[in-house]
């Protein structure tokens, strides 16, 4: 069964795109520049942790275990 168009589009969403969207949303809501910058840096560190090469990280590839690994790495 062929996925619907919206499912194919969702499969193309990257973590970087989501971070950019979130940063724009925080700015729209009037958060301070420092708050936006801090949040983006935290998410960028998570993205860097997940990166295995120069390819963009697709959201569909992020599994809960990798997020748990990241939290564990922060605690060590």
N, CA, C and O atoms as a GROMACS GRO file, in nm:
protein
  304
    1UNK      N    1   0.084  -0.118   0.000
    1UNK     CA    2   0.000   0.000   0.000
    1UNK      C    3   0.088   0.124   0.000
    1UNK      O    4   0.179   0.138   0.083
    2UNK      N    5   0.062   0.212  -0.092
    2UNK     CA    6   0.141   0.335  -0.107
    2UNK      C    7   0.100   0.437   0.000
    2UNK      O    8  -0.019   0.461   0.020
    3UNK      N    9   0.202   0.497   0.070
    3UNK     CA   10   0.166   0.596   0.172
    3UNK      C   11   0.099   0.718   0.111
    3UNK      O   12   0.126   0.755  -0.003
    4UNK      N   13   0.012   0.779   0.187
    4UNK     CA   14  -0.054   0.901   0.142
    4UNK      C   15   0.049   1.013   0.132
    4UNK      O   16   0.156   1.006   0.193
    5UNK      N   17   0.016   1.115   0.053
    5UNK     CA   18   0.108   1.226   0.032
    5UNK      C   19   0.153   1.288   0.163
    5UNK      O   20   0.272   1.316   0.181
    6UNK      N   21   0.061   1.312   0.256
    6UNK     CA   22   0.097   1.375   0.382
    6UNK      C   23   0.197   1.289   0.461
    6UNK      O   24   0.285   1.343   0.528
    7UNK      N   25   0.184   1.157   0.453
    7UNK     CA   26   0.278   1.068   0.521
    7UNK      C   27   0.416   1.078   0.457
    7UNK      O   28   0.516   1.078   0.528
    8UNK      N   29   0.422   1.088   0.325
    8UNK     CA   30   0.551   1.102   0.255
    8UNK      C   31   0.616   1.234   0.293
    8UNK      O   32   0.738   1.239   0.314
    9UNK      N   33   0.537   1.340   0.303
    9UNK     CA   34   0.592   1.470   0.341
    9UNK      C   35   0.646   1.467   0.483
    9UNK      O   36   0.752   1.523   0.511
   10UNK      N   37   0.574   1.403   0.574
   10UNK     CA   38   0.619   1.393   0.712
   10UNK      C   39   0.749   1.316   0.719
   10UNK      O   40   0.836   1.348   0.800
   11UNK      N   41   0.765   1.215   0.635
   11UNK     CA   42   0.888   1.137   0.633
   11UNK      C   43   1.010   1.221   0.596
   11UNK      O   44   1.124   1.182   0.624
   12UNK      N   45   0.987   1.335   0.533
   12UNK     CA   46   1.098   1.421   0.489
   12UNK      C   47   1.137   1.528   0.591
   12UNK      O   48   1.236   1.598   0.572
   13UNK      N   49   1.060   1.541   0.698
   13UNK     CA   50   1.088   1.644   0.798
   13UNK      C   51   1.216   1.608   0.873
   13UNK      O   52   1.233   1.494   0.918
   14UNK      N   53   1.305   1.706   0.885
   14UNK     CA   54   1.431   1.683   0.955
   14UNK      C   55   1.428   1.752   1.091
   14UNK      O   56   1.348   1.842   1.116
   15UNK      N   57   1.518   1.707   1.176
   15UNK     CA   58   1.530   1.769   1.308
   15UNK      C   59   1.568   1.916   1.293
   15UNK      O   60   1.518   2.000   1.368
   16UNK      N   61   1.654   1.948   1.199
   16UNK     CA   62   1.693   2.086   1.176
   16UNK      C   63   1.574   2.174   1.138
   16UNK      O   64   1.563   2.288   1.183
   17UNK      N   65   1.486   2.120   1.054
   17UNK     CA   66   1.367   2.195   1.016
   17UNK      C   67   1.278   2.222   1.137
   17UNK      O   68   1.224   2.331   1.153
   18UNK      N   69   1.264   2.121   1.221
   18UNK     CA   70   1.181   2.136   1.340
   18UNK      C   71   1.242   2.235   1.438
   18UNK      O   72   1.170   2.313   1.500
   19UNK      N   73   1.373   2.232   1.452
   19UNK     CA   74   1.441   2.328   1.540
   19UNK      C   75   1.419   2.470   1.488
   19UNK      O   76   1.390   2.561   1.567
   20UNK      N   77   1.432   2.490   1.358
   20UNK     CA   78   1.410   2.622   1.298
   20UNK      C   79   1.265   2.669   1.321
   20UNK      O   80   1.241   2.784   1.356
   21UNK      N   81   1.171   2.577   1.302
   21UNK     CA   82   1.029   2.610   1.324
   21UNK      C   83   1.007   2.650   1.470
   21UNK      O   84   0.938   2.748   1.498
   22UNK      N   85   1.063   2.573   1.562
   22UNK     CA   86   1.047   2.600   1.704
   22UNK      C   87   1.109   2.735   1.742
   22UNK      O   88   1.051   2.810   1.820
   23UNK      N   89   1.226   2.765   1.686
   23UNK     CA   90   1.289   2.894   1.714
   23UNK      C   91   1.201   3.009   1.665
   23UNK      O   92   1.184   3.109   1.734
   24UNK      N   93   1.146   2.993   1.546
   24UNK     CA   94   1.056   3.096   1.493
   24UNK      C   95   0.932   3.112   1.577
   24UNK      O   96   0.884   3.224   1.599
   25UNK      N   97   0.879   3.000   1.626
   25UNK     CA   98   0.761   3.005   1.711
   25UNK      C   99   0.792   3.075   1.843
   25UNK      O  100   0.711   3.154   1.892
   26UNK      N  101   0.908   3.048   1.901
   26UNK     CA  102   0.946   3.114   2.026
   26UNK      C  103   0.959   3.265   2.004
   26UNK      O  104   0.918   3.344   2.089
   27UNK      N  105   1.017   3.304   1.892
   27UNK     CA  106   1.030   3.447   1.861
   27UNK      C  107   0.893   3.510   1.844
   27UNK      O  108   0.868   3.620   1.894
   28UNK      N  109   0.805   3.441   1.774
   28UNK     CA  110   0.669   3.491   1.751
   28UNK      C  111   0.595   3.512   1.882
   28UNK      O  112   0.518   3.607   1.897
   29UNK      N  113   0.621   3.423   1.978
   29UNK     CA  114   0.555   3.433   2.109
   29UNK      C  115   0.621   3.536   2.199
   29UNK      O  116   0.574   3.559   2.311
   30UNK      N  117   0.729   3.598   2.154
   30UNK     CA  118   0.792   3.706   2.228
   30UNK      C  119   0.892   3.663   2.333
   30UNK      O  120   0.923   3.741   2.423
   31UNK      N  121   0.944   3.540   2.324
   31UNK     CA  122   1.048   3.499   2.419
   31UNK      C  123   1.173   3.583   2.395
   31UNK      O  124   1.196   3.634   2.285
   32UNK      N  125   1.253   3.596   2.498
   32UNK     CA  126   1.374   3.676   2.485
   32UNK      C  127   1.473   3.609   2.391
   32UNK      O  128   1.468   3.488   2.369
   33UNK      N  129   1.562   3.689   2.337
   33UNK     CA  130   1.666   3.637   2.248
   33UNK      C  131   1.749   3.531   2.321
   33UNK      O  132   1.784   3.429   2.263
   34UNK      N  133   1.779   3.556   2.448
   34UNK     CA  134   1.857   3.460   2.527
   34UNK      C  135   1.783   3.327   2.542
   34UNK      O  136   1.845   3.221   2.533
   35UNK      N  137   1.653   3.331   2.563
   35UNK     CA  138   1.574   3.208   2.576
   35UNK      C  139   1.574   3.129   2.445
   35UNK      O  140   1.594   3.008   2.445
   36UNK      N  141   1.553   3.199   2.336
   36UNK     CA  142   1.552   3.134   2.205
   36UNK      C  143   1.688   3.072   2.178
   36UNK      O  144   1.698   2.956   2.138
   37UNK      N  145   1.794   3.149   2.199
   37UNK     CA  146   1.929   3.101   2.174
   37UNK      C  147   1.962   2.980   2.260
   37UNK      O  148   2.019   2.882   2.211
   38UNK      N  149   1.927   2.985   2.387
   38UNK     CA  150   1.955   2.872   2.478
   38UNK      C  151   1.882   2.746   2.434
   38UNK      O  152   1.941   2.638   2.431
   39UNK      N  153   1.756   2.760   2.400
   39UNK     CA  154   1.678   2.643   2.356
   39UNK      C  155   1.733   2.585   2.226
   39UNK      O  156   1.741   2.463   2.212
   40UNK      N  157   1.769   2.670   2.134
   40UNK     CA  158   1.824   2.623   2.006
   40UNK      C  159   1.958   2.553   2.030
   40UNK      O  160   1.985   2.451   1.966
   41UNK      N  161   2.040   2.605   2.118
   41UNK     CA  162   2.169   2.540   2.147
   41UNK      C  163   2.149   2.401   2.206
   41UNK      O  164   2.220   2.307   2.169
   42UNK      N  165   2.055   2.388   2.298
   42UNK     CA  166   2.027   2.257   2.358
   42UNK      C  167   1.983   2.157   2.250
   42UNK      O  168   2.030   2.044   2.246
   43UNK      N  169   1.894   2.200   2.164
   43UNK     CA  170   1.845   2.112   2.057
   43UNK      C  171   1.955   2.082   1.956
   43UNK      O  172   1.960   1.972   1.902
   44UNK      N  173   2.043   2.179   1.930
   44UNK     CA  174   2.155   2.156   1.838
   44UNK      C  175   2.252   2.053   1.895
   44UNK      O  176   2.306   1.971   1.821
   45UNK      N  177   2.274   2.055   2.027
   45UNK     CA  178   2.360   1.954   2.089
   45UNK      C  179   2.299   1.815   2.075
   45UNK      O  180   2.369   1.718   2.050
   46UNK      N  181   2.168   1.806   2.093
   46UNK     CA  182   2.099   1.678   2.074
   46UNK      C  183   2.114   1.632   1.929
   46UNK      O  184   2.141   1.515   1.903
   47UNK      N  185   2.096   1.723   1.836
   47UNK     CA  186   2.110   1.691   1.695
   47UNK      C  187   2.252   1.642   1.665
   47UNK      O  188   2.270   1.544   1.592
   48UNK      N  189   2.350   1.709   1.720
   48UNK     CA  190   2.490   1.670   1.699
   48UNK      C  191   2.516   1.530   1.757
   48UNK      O  192   2.588   1.450   1.697
   49UNK      N  193   2.456   1.501   1.871
   49UNK     CA  194   2.470   1.369   1.933
   49UNK      C  195   2.415   1.261   1.841
   49UNK      O  196   2.474   1.153   1.830
   50UNK      N  197   2.304   1.288   1.776
   50UNK     CA  198   2.238   1.190   1.689
   50UNK      C  199   2.308   1.174   1.555
   50UNK      O  200   2.296   1.070   1.491
   51UNK      N  201   2.381   1.276   1.513
   51UNK     CA  202   2.440   1.276   1.379
   51UNK      C  203   2.548   1.168   1.366
   51UNK      O  204   2.637   1.156   1.450
   52UNK      N  205   2.537   1.090   1.260
   52UNK     CA  206   2.639   0.991   1.231
   52UNK      C  207   2.721   1.031   1.108
   52UNK      O  208   2.828   0.976   1.083
   53UNK      N  209   2.672   1.126   1.034
   53UNK     CA  210   2.742   1.180   0.918
   53UNK      C  211   2.686   1.319   0.890
   53UNK      O  212   2.622   1.379   0.976
   54UNK      N  213   2.709   1.370   0.771
   54UNK     CA  214   2.664   1.506   0.739
   54UNK      C  215   2.519   1.512   0.691
   54UNK      O  216   2.469   1.620   0.660
   55UNK      N  217   2.452   1.397   0.686
   55UNK     CA  218   2.313   1.398   0.640
   55UNK      C  219   2.221   1.457   0.745
   55UNK      O  220   2.245   1.446   0.865
   56UNK      N  221   2.115   1.518   0.697
   56UNK     CA  222   2.013   1.573   0.787
   56UNK      C  223   1.944   1.457   0.859
   56UNK      O  224   1.922   1.351   0.801
   57UNK      N  225   1.911   1.479   0.985
   57UNK     CA  226   1.847   1.376   1.066
   57UNK      C  227   1.696   1.384   1.046
   57UNK      O  228   1.633   1.483   1.082
   58UNK      N  229   1.640   1.280   0.988
   58UNK     CA  230   1.496   1.276   0.968
   58UNK      C  231   1.428   1.237   1.099
   58UNK      O  232   1.476   1.147   1.169
   59UNK      N  233   1.318   1.303   1.131
   59UNK     CA  234   1.248   1.276   1.256
   59UNK      C  235   1.208   1.130   1.269
   59UNK      O  236   1.210   1.074   1.379
   60UNK      N  237   1.170   1.069   1.158
   60UNK     CA  238   1.123   0.931   1.165
   60UNK      C  239   1.233   0.835   1.210
   60UNK      O  240   1.203   0.721   1.247
   61UNK      N  241   1.359   0.878   1.207
   61UNK     CA  242   1.469   0.790   1.246
   61UNK      C  243   1.507   0.805   1.393
   61UNK      O  244   1.589   0.728   1.443
   62UNK      N  245   1.449   0.902   1.461
   62UNK     CA  246   1.483   0.924   1.603
   62UNK      C  247   1.396   0.831   1.687
   62UNK      O  248   1.274   0.844   1.692
   63UNK      N  249   1.462   0.738   1.753
   63UNK     CA  250   1.389   0.642   1.835
   63UNK      C  251   1.410   0.676   1.983
   63UNK      O  252   1.510   0.738   2.019
   64UNK      N  253   1.315   0.637   2.067
   64UNK     CA  254   1.325   0.672   2.209
   64UNK      C  255   1.457   0.629   2.274
   64UNK      O  256   1.508   0.698   2.363
   65UNK      N  257   1.512   0.516   2.232
   65UNK     CA  258   1.636   0.468   2.292
   65UNK      C  259   1.751   0.566   2.270
   65UNK      O  260   1.835   0.584   2.358
   66UNK      N  261   1.754   0.630   2.152
   66UNK     CA  262   1.861   0.729   2.125
   66UNK      C  263   1.844   0.852   2.213
   66UNK      O  264   1.942   0.909   2.260
   67UNK      N  265   1.720   0.893   2.234
   67UNK     CA  266   1.694   1.006   2.324
   67UNK      C  267   1.737   0.971   2.466
   67UNK      O  268   1.797   1.054   2.535
   68UNK      N  269   1.707   0.848   2.509
   68UNK     CA  270   1.750   0.803   2.642
   68UNK      C  271   1.903   0.798   2.651
   68UNK      O  272   1.961   0.835   2.754
   69UNK      N  273   1.967   0.754   2.544
   69UNK     CA  274   2.114   0.752   2.540
   69UNK      C  275   2.171   0.892   2.558
   69UNK      O  276   2.272   0.911   2.625
   70UNK      N  277   2.105   0.989   2.496
   70UNK     CA  278   2.151   1.127   2.506
   70UNK      C  279   2.139   1.177   2.651
   70UNK      O  280   2.232   1.238   2.704
   71UNK      N  281   2.026   1.152   2.713
   71UNK     CA  282   2.006   1.194   2.852
   71UNK      C  283   2.110   1.126   2.942
   71UNK      O  284   2.166   1.190   3.030
   72UNK      N  285   2.135   0.998   2.920
   72UNK     CA  286   2.235   0.925   2.998
   72UNK      C  287   2.373   0.988   2.979
   72UNK      O  288   2.449   1.002   3.075
   73UNK      N  289   2.406   1.026   2.855
   73UNK     CA  290   2.536   1.087   2.830
   73UNK      C  291   2.551   1.221   2.902
   73UNK      O  292   2.661   1.259   2.942
   74UNK      N  293   2.442   1.292   2.919
   74UNK     CA  294   2.446   1.420   2.992
   74UNK      C  295   2.468   1.397   3.141
   74UNK      O  296   2.528   1.480   3.209
   75UNK      N  297   2.420   1.285   3.190
   75UNK     CA  298   2.431   1.257   3.334
   75UNK      C  299   2.569   1.205   3.372
   75UNK      O  300   2.605   1.208   3.490
   76UNK      N  301   2.646   1.158   3.274
   76UNK     CA  302   2.780   1.105   3.303
   76UNK      C  303   2.887   1.209   3.300
   76UNK      O  304   3.004   1.178   3.323
   0.00000   0.00000   0.00000
